[in-house]
Amino acid sequence: MSKLNDLIKECLGYEDELEWVEFKANIFNIDEVGEYISALSNSAAILGKPNAYMIWGIENDTHKIIGTNINYNKEINNEPIQHYLARKLSPSLAFYFDETKYEDKRVVVLTIPAAKIVPTDYQGVRYIRIGSSKENLKKYPEREAFLFSILTFGLPTINNKASEYQDLTFNQLFTYYSSKGIELNKNNFKTNLHLLTDDGKYNIMAQLLSDNSHVPIRVAIFDGKTKASKMYSVKEFGYKCLLNSLYEVLNYGEILNIPQADEEGRIMERKEVMLFNYDAYREAVINAFVHNKWVDLNEPMITVYNDRIEILSRGELAPLQTLNGFYKGHSIPVNEKLSEMFLQLHISEKTGRGIPTIISIYGADVIDISDGTIVVTIPFNRINQVGDKVGNKVGNKVGNKVGNKSLNNSEIKVLAEIRNNPNITKAELIIKCDLGKTSVDNIISFLKKHGFIERVGSKKTGYWKVNQ
């Protein structure tokens, strides 16, 4: 497949409208094309993309390949179209047309370089993309100011953007490095770790690695399959050095990943099945932390439902990253210096195995790139669903007897709920099992006494372990 076909496949791979790509069928109004060149060139600069593209032969809404018959070599009043456009664009822009066969249909691609130094205008008017619309840039003064800032100083990053907090301390950072066998030099660590802007202020990266990052990082657990369902709990892991937050979120994943007893076909030994693949979880969380758009100080989100975990990071792929390269593990970091730190501390690897690892286990469909976010969904491999008739299925098995006495329906119901959600509280058991507080307390005591369950950890942060 040619590079042009690779580019088309890349653009088609995004579900949402892109502010640096415009699909057209056969419409070719020359002055409208000129306005789009201005809009797409300026939007590419804002997004850090080296080029933007107009592509003919593809339906905008459906992304269906229909082919095109436009003629970009014709003349207007004896003047070649490309010369006509170039004459009316300012500053000069090295755009060019090309064409290929894609799915046996003719497709034309106009490659448009991103604006440099000053915004690109067409016939004296500067345009911008707002979603899929082409607009006059003057109508959006904040975007205009942002574009001029980018063209003057470059895109904001966690290294060149100053933190609003300048009274930062780094005790946790020193301790973390020491635990990895690396001793930081108090005299030059700020420079070596790139924690200062060019004018000597603490940057966003310094804020993230300080003893108080001022950023919340939470794991929210819901009873059902949507956020409309009842929330079990919210665990807070933020407001500290980002490295410590990451360590705690990874450890919490091990607590969530409960072993389940597979009783089907059991004769002697019980087979244990983990709730989810921890390697995939680990890679997804690390990727979310290292590639999150921290420059805006919006944190990743980790949400646990009764059938999956969703790990969301903010922002999009790095400007030079392609969709195909992303899936293949050709890593281009969003936060370059933070990525280098993760490599130094052996949190991540240069091999870029994170995304390929997830895909090899769960497939590419568990990764969704849209709406300025990247979401990885880790599905649960539940043997029994919460609320099913687990108790009735196993109630007569030897493992659910005390001597010659089988567990009663209430005891089976409580045991089933604990088996399916080791983090469940007594208050939740009262509601789910439709029992009184005294009954739940007595059943818990009975199940613990006879070895069915045991409590691991404290009442607040621990969980139930099911032994039978």
N, C-alpha and C positions, 0 to 999 in steps of 0.2 A: 504493500500500500504506500502511495506517495506521501510526502510530508503534508501536502495540501489536503489529501484525504484524511490523514491523521488529525489535522486541525479541525476539519468538519466534524469528524466523529467526536472529538473533544468537546466542541461547542454544543453538539446535540446531546451530549451526556449530562448536561446540567438541566434540571427540571424547571428551574425558575427563569424568569427573564433576566438577562444580564445587561448591565449598563455599558458593557464594552463589546457587545455583539448585537447586530440587527439582522434578522432574517427577512427576506423579501421573496415574493413569488416572481412576478414579471414586471412589476411597476418600476419604471426608470425615468423619473422626472429629474432632469439634470440639476436644476437649482436645489431641489429637495436633497439630492445626493450630496451636493456641496454643504448644505446645512448639517446633514448627518455626519459628514467628515469632521466638521467643527465640533459637534456634540460628542461624538465618539472619541475623538482625539483628546478632548479635555477630560472626559470621564475616565479614560485610560490612565491619564496622569494622576487623577485623584485616587484611583484604585491601585496604583503602582504597577500597572500592566505596561509592557513595552509597546504593545500594539493593540488596536481595536480592529473589528472586522464588520463589513457588510457582506452578507451572503445571499445571492439570488438563486432561486430554484428550490426553496424550502418554505413551506407554510409556517407562518410565525406562531400560530396557536397550537397546531398539532405536531409541528416538527416533521411533517410528512415530506418525503423527497418527491417533488413533482417535476423538477427540471425547469429550465428557463431558456428563453430565446432572445434575451436582451443583447444589444450590440453596443459594446463599450468602445468600439473603434470608429463609430460614425462621426460625422462632422456637424457642427452647428454654424451656419453662415460661413462655410469654408474654413472653419477652425476646428481642429481635432478636440474631441470632448475632454481628454486629459489635459490638454493645454488650456482649454476654457476654464476648467476647475482650478488648475494651478494658478492661473492669473488672478482669480478672485479670492484665493485663500491667502491669509497672512497670519504668521510668517510662512515662508516657503515650507512645504511639507512633502516628503518623499513617498507619497502614496503610490500604489500600483495595483492593477487588475491582473487576475490570473484565472484560469478555469481548469476543470477536470471532469472526469466521468465518475459519478458516485451512484452506486446501485444502478449503473447503466443509464444514468440521466445526466445531462449537462448542468453543472453547477459553477457559478461565477463567484469569485471571492475578491473583495476589495480590501487590501491590507492598509491600515491607517496608523502611522506612528503616533505615539503619545505626545502631547504638547510638551515643549521644553522652553524654559526661560520665561515665555509669556503665553497666555492662552491662545488657542487657534481660533480665528474668526473667518467668516465667509461673508463677503461683501460688506465688511465693516461690523458685522454682528457676531458676537460670541454666543455659542449655543452649549447646552449641557444636557445630559440624559438624566431624567428623573424617572426611575423605574424603566418602563419601556417607551416613555414619551420623550420627545425632543422639545426642549424649552429654551427660551431666551435667558442667558445666564444672569442678566441684570435683574430679572424678577426674583433671584435668589441670592441676595447680598452675602449671606453667611457662607454659602458654597463658593461664591466668587472670591471672598476673602480667604477661604480655606485653600482654594486652588492656587491663588497667588502665593500663599505661604509655602505650599508644597513645591511650587516651581522655584521659589527662592531658597528655601532651607531644606527641602527634601521631605519625605514622608515622616511623620512622627513615629518614634519607636520607644521601647522601654528604656533605651540608653540615651537618647537625645532629648527626651521630655522630662522636665524637672518635676519632682514630687512636691505636693503642697506641704508635706511634712519634712522638716529639715532637722528635727531633734531626734534622730534615729539612733538606736543602739543595736549591736550585733552579737550579743552573747550566745544566742542559740545557733547562729551561723558558725561561730568558732567551735562550739561544742560538736556540731554535726560534722564539720570537717575533721576534727580530732578523732571522732569515732570511725572515720574512714582511713585513719593513719596519715592524714595530711595536716600539717601545722601552718596556719595562716600567720603572716607577718603583720603585726598591728600597724606598722609604719606605712606599708604600701598595699594592703589588701584592697583598699577602695579603688586604687588604680588598676591593680592586677585583675580584679573581678569586674571592672567596668561599671562601677557604681556611681560615677560622677559624670555630669554633663561637661561640655567644653568650658563652661564658665565656673566649674568647680562646685556646682550644687548637686545634692543627692538626686538621682533620677528615679524613675518608676521601678527599675530593677532593684535598686537599693531599698526602696520601700517594701517591695515584696519579700526581700530576704532579711528584713529587720525583725526585731523582737515583737513588733506589732505592725503587721502588714496593713492594718485597717481594712482588710478585705474578708468578708464572710465566706466560708466554704462549708457547705452543709450537705448531709445525706438525708433526704426525706423519704420516709417509708409509708406507703399507702396500703390500705386494706384490700382495695380492688384493683381494677385495670386502668383507672383514670384518676386524675387529680380531683375529680368530683367525689370520689369515694372517701371513706373515713381515713384520716391520717393516724398512723400508729405513733410515730415519733419523728423528731428532727434532731440529728446528731450534729453538733457544731465542731468543726475542725479548723476554723479560720482564726484570724487575728493573731497570728504568730508567724514565725519564719516559714516561708512557702515550702521549704524542704521538709520541715517537721509536719506540716499539714499533709503533704503528699504521703509521707511515711504512715501517718495515722489513717488516712483514707484507704491505703493499700492493706493495712492490718485489719481494718474494719471489714474489708471484703472477705477476709479469711473467716471472720466470725459469721458473716451472712451466709457463707458457703457451707451450709450444714450437710453432714452425711445423712442420707436417707436409707432406711432399711428396705431392701427389696425382698419381700416375703414370697413372691411368686415362684413356685417350683421349689421352695426351700425344703431340704431334707435334714441337713445337719447345720452347716454354717450359713449365717445370714450375709447376703451380699450387700455392700454399702455403695450407694450411688450418690455422687456429689450433686448439689443443686445446680451448679453451673461450672464452666471451665474457668478456673482461676487465672490461668495464663492469659486468656483473652481479656479478662477483666483488668488484669495488671497492665497489659499493653494499652488498653483503651484509656485507662486513667492517666498513665504516664503521658501518652500522646495529648490528652486533653490539657494537662498541666503545661507541657512544654510548648505547645502550639496555640494556646489560647491567646486571644487578642487582649493581652494584659494592659496595653497602652491606654485603653479606655477604662481600666479597673473594673471590668465586668468579669465576675468569677465563673468558672465552670460549674455545672449543676449535675448532681448525681441523684437520681430518683429511682426508688425501689418500689415496684408494683408486685402484685401476687403472682405474676407470670414472667417478669423480666426486670432487668436493670437498664436504665437509660443513662448514658454518660454523654453530657452535652458540653461542647466547648464553643466559645464565641468566635466570631470572625469567619474568614474564608480561607482557602488555600493560599499559600505564599504566592506573591505575584508571578514568579517564574515557574511555579509548580503546575504541571499538567494533571488532568484527572487520571489519565492512564498511568502516569508516573507515580501518582499518589497510591493507586491500588497496587502497583508493583513494588512499592517500598523505596522508590527513589526520593529520599527525604530531602526537602528544601525547607529549612526552618523558618517559621514565622518570627521567632525571637532568637536571633542568631547567637548572642552571647549567653543567653539562658540555656540554649541547647548545648553549647560548648561546656557549660558547667555540669549539666546532666551527664555528658559523656565523661568528663573528668572524674566524676563521682561514681561512675559505673551504674548510674540509674537507668540510662538508656544506652543503646549501642549504635555504632556507625553503620552497621549492616542494614538499618532500616527495616528490621524484621517485624515491627509492631503491627502494621496494617496487614501484611501478608499472613501473619500468625492468626489474626482474627478471622480473615477471610477463609483460611484453610480449615478452620474449625466450624464456623457458622455461615460462611458464604458472604458475598459482597452485598447482598440485600440488607444486611443488618447495619450498613453504614448509609446515612442519609445526609447529603450536603445541600442545604437550602435555607432560605430566609436568614442568611448571615450566621448560620450555625452549622456545626458538624455533630451529628448524633450517632453514637454507636449503641446498638441495642443488644444486650446479652440475655438471651432467653433462658428461662428456668427449665430444667429437666425434672419436673415434679413427677414422682411416682403416683402420688395420690393428691387430688386437688382439695384445697380447703373447703370444707362443707360437704364433701361427698360422703358416701356411706362406708367409709373406711372401717369404722367400728363394727358394722354389721358383717363386713367381709372377713374380719380377723377375730371376731369376738369368740369364736369357738376353738381358736388355735391354742396349742399348748402354751405358746409364749404369752398369752393373755389370761393365764390362769394362776391363781394362788392356791397351791395344793389341788384340791378337786373342785374349787369354786371358780367359775368364770367371772370376769368383770361384768358389772351390771351396765345398763345402757348409758347412764350418766358418766360412769368411769371411762367407758370406751370412747364416749364423745369428747371428754376432756383430753384423753390421751391422744386421740386423733388430731385435735386442734394443736396440741403441743408438738406433735410429730411434724406437722406441716408448717408450723411457724414457731421455732424455738425462742423467738423474741416476744412472744405473746405475754401480755400481763394478766394478772388475776381479774382486773376490771373488765378486760376484753373477753376473758373466758366466761364471766358472768353473763355478758350480753350474748355471745355466740352460742353458748350452751343452754341459755335460758334457765340458769340455776341461781340460787341465792348465794350470798357471800359465804355463809357458813358451810354450805354444801361444797362449794369450790375449795374452800380451805381444807375441809375434811378429805376430799378426794385427792388433792395435791399431797397432803400428809400421807395418805394411804399409798399412793403411787411411789412416793419417795421411800417410804418404809420398806416396801417390798421390791425395791430395786428397778422399778419400771422407768423412773426418771431420776435425774440428779441435777442440782443447780451448779452451773459453772460460772464463777465470778460473783460479783456483788449483785444485790437486789436491783440496783439501778442500771448497771451497765452489763450485767451477765446475761446468760441465756440458759435454756433448758436443754439438757442432753437426754435423748431417749435411748434406753439400753435394751429395750425389748420391743 
